[in-house]
């Protein structure tokens, strides 16, 4: 329930290792479903079951704006109990010259790159990506595709919400559509 209106109704989504795509119109509940899976939205009924602690990268960067990109990723990795090469990850994502600037002084694309660098610094069996292509230039889109391919090679489950990028359909193990709070195979 959001604002006293049901958003998801009997939504069932099973996604195993590989890429799963979730599409639907604006306001259909895609983000709410991902947030429910990770535990950021309370369920009024039903249950959620996710293997391990998923990595959720929302359509907003979800980084602490007063900290630098390096400080954010170091904090998030240590929160998961992981020692990660944050500097190398941020360099791969093209942020070598920007990693020590506060996040609120980065462009939207740089903030997105910093958030997506978490794919390298926070290993998780399940990865939830909400509109990950937003704000990215062509080079960053190529980096994102490589990161997703790396996750798939490691047999991670990747659930991605995207409106476009139908070229991903060929790589998807499963495709879903959300409408009126109900998830159906696409």
Secondary structure as GFF3:
##gff-version 3
##sequence-region A 1 186
A	DSSP	beta_strand	18	24	.	.	.	ID=ss1
A	DSSP	alpha_helix	30	38	.	.	.	ID=ss2
A	DSSP	beta_strand	55	57	.	.	.	ID=ss3
A	DSSP	alpha_helix	69	79	.	.	.	ID=ss4
A	DSSP	alpha_helix	86	92	.	.	.	ID=ss5
A	DSSP	three_ten_helix	103	105	.	.	.	ID=ss6
A	DSSP	alpha_helix	108	116	.	.	.	ID=ss7
A	DSSP	alpha_helix	118	121	.	.	.	ID=ss8
A	DSSP	beta_strand	126	130	.	.	.	ID=ss9
A	DSSP	alpha_helix	138	153	.	.	.	ID=ss10
A	DSSP	beta_strand	157	161	.	.	.	ID=ss11
A	DSSP	three_ten_helix	166	171	.	.	.	ID=ss12
A	DSSP	beta_strand	172	179	.	.	.	ID=ss13
A	DSSP	beta_strand	182	185	.	.	.	ID=ss14
###
